[in-house]
Amino acid sequence: GLDRIGLLLDSFALVRQGKLPPVELVFLLAAFKGEQSAHVWEALVGVLVSLHRAMSFLPPETGLLERFEASMSNDLIRPALALCGWSSTAGEEDLARQRRALVLALTARFLRHDQAVVEEAMHRFYRWLEDPSAASGVLPDDVKSSVFKVVLANSEGHSAYRKLRQHTRRGDVPQAVRLSIFSALGSTSSRELRMQTLQMALGGRDAVRLQDIMYPLQGVASSDASGARLAWQWFVERRTLLERRLKGANVRLLGSAIQAAAGSVLEAPHAAAVEGHFAEHPAEGLGRSVAQTVEAIRTEAAFVDRLGSPANLPQLLEALKTTST
């Protein structure tokens, strides 16, 4: 699998640098249908998520994100999900479990509103809620976050969100499960609930511990383009409160919060806004980190622009239509 990983990652790097047409990467991705190596799937997740994230910042009317989701779901993710399923089997190797977790992570992003996926996720979620200790086989730890994300993205009202928040307050909940929930809460489609998730970083009865502050913030910022913009707006408006809570803590915690809140919006004007904000209100000891974040935003924004350019967009749309049929 090392040769396939190298080919994939090298091709993606060339596309990002503008040295290889993005359509060539689409054709290469289609060739990974039936892939069984967990290590290759790890590389595929990195590339697919990066492309999905970039395309989410293109105007919706381009239709590129929707077509990309459909093509990759049909070519890669559905067949892989059918092969590895949702549950482990007796005597299963660790690499098989790892592959399942990776495939379900992609499922939660690319097929989050697919009827069959939603029904399966809901079924497993509510069985787990009834008796978390007895339902470990229904919802293993390494797929919990993916299932939670699907459930939250498709739940009407606040019930599922509230149940997960309540679960984190139980004293018998393992920390890994608690972090899975914190990471998933931002997947709700409700702006109100996303704001409540961000508020968990500030303190109060429902606050996360200082060392966990990144999980709800990153969960909202990485959910979609709207979540990324909301996280930055929240940070600007509540920066003073956040810094007050982090006073005396390692400065890297604030740096990580800045990276998540500022670095998730992939638009050139946003880079200028972030640069201007910290020029007017410097973050002590984090000047270099902020500069790197701004540069990374500009690099990602340029990649987004290349994907949506007249030279690439028509070819991508045509290739994705072909690979999804």
Residue pairs with C-beta under 8 A, 6 or more apart in sequence:
1 37
1 39
1 40
2 39
4 32
4 35
4 37
4 40
4 43
5 39
5 40
5 43
7 28
8 28
8 29
8 32
8 40
8 43
8 44
8 47
9 43
9 46
9 47
11 20
11 24
11 25
11 28
12 25
12 47
12 50
14 20
15 21
15 22
15 24
15 25
16 299
16 303
18 306
21 312
21 315
22 306
22 307
22 312
22 315
22 316
23 312
23 315
23 316
23 319
25 47
25 51
26 71
26 316
26 319
26 320
26 323
27 319
27 323
29 44
29 47
29 48
29 72
29 75
29 76
30 71
30 75
30 76
30 323
32 40
32 44
32 76
33 75
33 76
33 79
34 79
35 41
35 44
35 76
35 80
36 83
36 99
37 99
38 95
38 96
38 98
38 99
38 102
39 95
41 80
41 98
41 99
41 102
41 103
42 98
42 102
44 76
44 102
44 106
45 102
45 105
45 106
48 72
48 76
48 106
48 110
49 106
49 109
51 68
52 65
52 68
52 69
52 109
52 110
53 222
53 266
54 266
54 300
54 303
54 304
54 307
55 64
55 65
55 68
55 304
55 307
56 65
56 224
56 225
57 225
57 265
57 266
57 267
57 301
57 304
58 64
58 65
58 304
58 307
58 308
59 308
60 66
62 308
62 313
62 317
63 317
64 307
64 308
64 313
64 316
64 317
64 320
67 317
67 320
67 321
67 324
68 316
68 320
69 110
69 111
70 320
70 324
71 320
71 321
71 323
71 324
72 106
72 110
73 110
73 111
73 114
74 324
75 323
75 324
76 106
77 103
77 106
77 107
77 110
77 111
78 111
80 99
80 103
80 106
81 103
81 104
81 107
81 111
84 96
84 99
84 100
84 103
85 100
86 100
86 104
86 120
86 124
86 143
87 137
87 138
87 140
88 96
88 97
88 100
88 137
88 140
97 140
97 142
98 142
100 142
100 143
101 142
101 143
101 146
104 143
104 146
104 147
105 145
105 146
107 117
107 146
107 150
108 145
108 146
108 147
108 149
108 150
108 187
109 149
111 117
112 118
112 149
112 150
112 153
112 154
112 187
113 153
113 154
117 150
118 150
118 154
121 147
121 150
121 151
121 154
122 151
122 154
124 135
124 138
124 139
124 147
125 139
125 147
125 148
125 151
125 160
127 135
127 138
127 139
128 135
128 138
128 139
128 144
129 163
129 167
132 167
132 173
132 177
139 147
141 174
141 176
141 177
141 180
144 177
144 180
144 181
144 184
145 180
145 181
145 183
145 184
148 164
148 180
148 181
148 184
148 185
148 187
149 184
149 187
150 187
151 160
152 160
152 161
152 164
152 184
152 185
152 187
152 188
152 189
153 187
153 188
153 189
155 161
155 188
158 190
158 193
161 185
161 188
161 190
161 193
164 181
164 184
164 185
165 181
165 185
165 206
167 173
167 177
167 181
168 178
168 181
168 182
169 206
178 212
179 212
179 215
182 200
182 208
182 212
182 215
182 216
182 219
183 215
183 216
183 218
183 219
184 219
185 193
185 197
185 200
185 216
185 219
185 220
186 194
186 197
186 216
186 218
186 219
186 220
186 221
186 222
186 223
186 227
187 219
187 223
188 194
188 197
191 226
191 230
194 220
194 223
194 227
194 230
195 230
195 234
197 216
197 219
197 220
198 216
198 217
198 220
198 230
198 231
198 234
198 238
199 206
200 206
200 207
200 208
200 216
201 207
201 208
201 213
201 216
201 217
201 242
201 245
201 257
202 238
202 241
202 242
202 245
203 241
203 245
207 245
208 215
208 216
210 245
210 246
210 249
210 253
211 253
213 246
213 253
213 256
213 257
214 253
214 256
214 257
214 260
217 231
217 257
217 260
217 261
218 260
220 227
220 230
220 231
220 234
221 227
221 228
221 231
221 232
221 260
221 261
221 264
222 228
222 260
222 264
225 265
227 264
228 264
228 265
228 266
229 265
231 260
231 261
231 264
232 261
232 262
232 264
232 265
232 270
232 274
234 261
235 242
235 257
235 258
235 261
235 262
236 277
239 281
242 254
242 257
243 254
246 253
246 254
246 257
251 284
251 285
251 286
254 283
254 286
255 283
255 286
255 289
258 283
258 286
258 289
258 290
258 293
259 289
259 293
262 274
262 290
262 293
262 294
262 297
263 293
263 296
263 297
265 297
266 297
266 300
266 301
266 303
266 304
267 297
267 301
267 304
268 297
268 298
268 301
268 302
268 305
270 297
270 301
271 294
271 297
271 298
271 301
274 290
274 293
274 294
274 297
275 294
278 287
278 290
283 289
283 290
306 312
307 313
307 316
